[in-house]
């Protein structure tokens, strides 16, 4: 009885779905949403920074879910709420993308450890949502199910990888990959029909990751072996040679928008049904995503590069800073979450 009462109280905001929680912006509120958008843009690019977790810190999560779930029914109010967020998102995405592009080429394993540390440090923001839940068989089953999903995705992607690419300038197949766009060509080639077909569901999954706390768009791309090739496409020489990549970008964006809207609607319904049960699965998926950071085609390429012994100096530097970056990631994300909890952004 008591647990049902708590579920009822926590779901109250979603039961009143006909009453819009989107108030008109003050100048301070507009700046707050713009800053949140910058973090959201970073979250799309940087594994370990969950857009949903950042939304919880900024106390905008429920409003964000509502806006995407009702964008067609209440277009004007939802659009005005999302406008500063989208503007900030564009800036955060561009800054984060080029920073990650550079760092992942220099210290790939170190960056994976840093990203994993960020994901671990951000977990308290998700765990606090179920702090009142009792540990029982149902809780354990939902948690374990959530863990298994991302791990399976990563392992299947590794098993399906027929031409793994290494790091530190080494190609593990027939040739060395050193030029810009070479890694992208290894995946996309001359853009066969299937590259266009899979772009929309991949984009949909990216939208899915941004709605659920603790998940990361880039972590998902790493799991399926798309992160490094997509990063490698962003060069003028590659654009000139393969303008088809813009069709891939467009289809992924369409899929991502659809993923945002559909997942928001589904999550809105699920939260009204049983918020705690949903969060148990989300937490499991968050933990599974951290493990999946080390079990994916990109990580596999790093491990194989170590075996090849190519460019020992780069590998030694990379491995040496991995543990410190892992700790920095944990501490940095934890402090961000703690700050958000103590100083609620008004």
N, C-alpha and C positions, 0 to 999 in steps of 0.2 A: 504493500500500500504506500509506504513512504517513498519507495523508488519511483512508483508511478506518479506520485505527487510532484517529485522533483522534475521528472521528465515533462510533466504538464507545465510547470513553471518556466522551464528552460525553452519550451517550444511556443510560449505564448506569443512572441513577436511574429512567428510564422503563421499561427492560426489566424491572426488578424491581417491576412494577406490583402484584404480589400482596402486597408487604410495605409496610405503611402507614408513611409518613414523619411522620405526625401524632402527636407526643408530647403527653403531658398538660401543660397550662399550669402554669408557675410564676406567681407574682404579677407578676413582671417581664415574663414573656412575654405575659401577658394585657394589660398596659398597652401593650406594644409593638404588639400586634395592634389594640388600640383606637385608638392613634394612627395606625397604618396605615389603619384604616377611615376616619378623618377625612380623610386625604389622598385616599383612594379616592372619598369623597363629593365632594370638591372636583374630582377628576378627571372625574367624570361631568358636572359643570357647566362647568368651565373648559377650553376648548380649549387644548391645549399641555401639560397635565398628564396624562400617560397613566397610568391605573391600573396597567397591567401594568409600566410603567417604574418606578413607585413601588414596586411589589411586588418588583422586582429589587433596588432600592436597599435595601429592608428585608429582603432575603434570604428572602422568603416566596413568590416566584413559583411555584416548583415545587410547594410545598405547597398553594397556592391552586388551581392547576390540578388537582392530585390530589383535593382536597376536592370540587370541583364535578364532577369526572369520576366520583367514587365515592359521591356523596351518597345514592343509593338503595341501594347495596350495604352501605355502612358508615355508616348514618344517624347514630348516636349520636356517634361520634368526629368525623365531618365537621361535624355540627351544632355541637358544642362548640367546634371550632376556628373556625368561621365566626361564632359568636355575638358576640364582642367586635368583630370586624370590621364586622358589620352595624350594631351600636349606634353605632360611630364614624362609619360611612358616613352614617347618618341625620343626625347633627349636621353633618358636613362638607357634605352636600348642601344643607341648609337655609341655612347660613351663606353658602356659595358662590353659591347661586341668587340670593338677594336682593342680594348685592353685585354680581353680574354684571348683574342686572336694572337696577340703578341706573346703573352705569357705562356700559353699552352704550347707554343712552338719552342720555347726556351727550356721550360722545366715541366714537362707533361705530367710526370708522376707526382711531383711536388704540388701541382695545381689540383690534381685529383684529390690528394690528401687534404689540401686546404678546403676544397669544396665539401668534402665529406665532413670535415671539422665544422664548417658552417652549418651543415644540416643537423649535426648532433647538437650544436649549441642552440639551435632554434627549436629543438624538440619541446622544451618546457612550455612554449606558447601553445602547443597543441595538447600536451598532457594536462594542462590546467583545465581544459574543457571537460575532462572526465574524472577529475579528482574525487568526485562524490560517488563514482561507480564502484560497486563491489566486485571483487575478483571471484569469478565462478567459471564453470565449464563453458558457458556461452561467451563470456568475455575472452577466454583463452582461445576458443575456436575462431572467433572473429579476428582477433589480433594475429594469430598464426596465418590465417587465410590472407590477411593484408600483407604480411611479410613475404609470403611465397610468390605472390603475383609478379612483383618487379624482378625478383631473382630469376624466375622462370623466363621472363622476357629477355633478360640479359644473357642467360645461358643459351637459349635458342638462337639468339643473334650471333653468338660466338660460333655455335655449331654450323650455322648456315654461311659463315664467312669463308668463302673459297679462295680469296686472294688477300690475306691480311697485310696491312701496311705497317711498317715499323715507325719508330721515331728516331731522333738524332740523325736524320738524313739517310736512313737505311730502308730499302724496300725488301721485304721478305719473300717476294715472288721472284720475278725475272729481272727487274731493273731497279736502279736507285731513284728514289723520288726526292728531288731537291727543288724543282722549280715550282713557282706559284701555280696552283690549279692542278698539279699532278695528282694529289690525293683525291680531289674531286673527280678527275677523269677516271680514276680507278673505280669509283662507285657508279657514276652516271654514264660514263662512256659517251656515246653519241645520242644519248637520251632515247632509249627504246620506249615503247608505249607504256610499259609498266611503271616507269618513273613518274609519269603524269597521273596514272590511276591511283598509286599509293600516296600521292602528295596530300590529297584531301583528308583521308583517314589519319594520316600522321599529323596534319594540322589540327584535326579535331581532338586528337589525344593531347596536343600541346595546350589547347584551350581547357581541356579537362584538368591538366596538371595545375593550371593557374587558379582554378576555382577551389581545389581541394588543398587545405593547409598541409604543409610539410612536404609537398611534392614539388618537383622542379622540372621545367620544360627541358632544360639542357641535360639534366640527368637522364631523362627519358630518351633524348636524342643520342646520348652516349650509349645507352642500353641497346638501341637498335642499330648502332653503327653509323648514324647520320651526322653526328655533331661535327667531327673533324672535317668530313667532306664538305658540309655546308659552309663552315668557316672558311675553307680553302677556296670557295667560289667567289669570295668578295675581293676580286682584283680586276683592274681595268683590262688586263690582258685576257683574263678568262671571259669577261663580259663580251669582248670583241670576238672571241673565238666561238663562244657558245651563248648566244643571246637567248637560247631556249631556257636558260636558267631563270629568267624573269617569269616565265610561265609557271615554273615550279614554285617560285616565291609567291606568286599570285594565288595559286591553288592552295598552298599551305595557309596563307592568310585567310582565305575564304573558309577553309576547314577549321581554322582556329577560332574565327568569329562564331561559326556554328557551334563549335565545342563549348565556348563560353556560354552561349545562350541556352543550348539544350541542357548542359550540365547544371547550370544555375537553376533551371526549371525543375529538373529531377531532384537536385539537392534541396531545393525549397520544399518539395513534397516530402522527401525522406526525413528532413529535419522536423517537419510537423508531425511525422509518424513516430520517430524515435531518434532523437538527436544523439543520445549516448551511444546507441548501437552503431550508428553511422561513424561516429568519431573513433570507436574502437577499431574499425576497419581502416580508417584514415591513418591512425597512429601506426598500425601494422605496416601499411604501405610506405609510410615515412621511414620506418626502420629498414624495411626491405630495400628502399631506394638507396639508402646509405651503403648497404652491402653490395647492391647492384653497381655502385660506382666503381667497384674493383672487379666486377665480373661482366665485362662488355667488350666488344671488338676493339675499342681504343685501348683499354687496359691490357687486353690480350696482346696487342701490337707492341706495347711497352715491354711486357714480360719477354716476348720473343726477341726484342731488340737487345735485352740484357744478355740473352743466350748467344747472340751473334757477336757480342763484344765490340760493337761499332762505336767509335768516338768515346773512349773510356772517360775522358775528362768531363764531357757533358753529362754522362750517366752518373758519375761519382758526385758531381755538384747537385744534380737533380735528386738523387737518393738521400744525400746528406741533409738537404733542407726540407725534405718531406715531413719528417716528424715535427720540427719547429713550426712549419706552416699548418700542420694538422692542429697543433695546440693553439696557435694564433686564431685559426678559424673557429674553434670551439669557444674560446674566450670572447672573441669579437662578437659572435652571434648571440652568446649568452648575455653579454652586457647590453646589447641592443634590446633583447627581449626584456631584460630586467628594467632597463630604462623606460621602456614602453609601459610596463606594468606599474611602475612607481609614478611616472609623470604622464598621465593620460593626455594625449594630444587633443586639445579642445577645439 
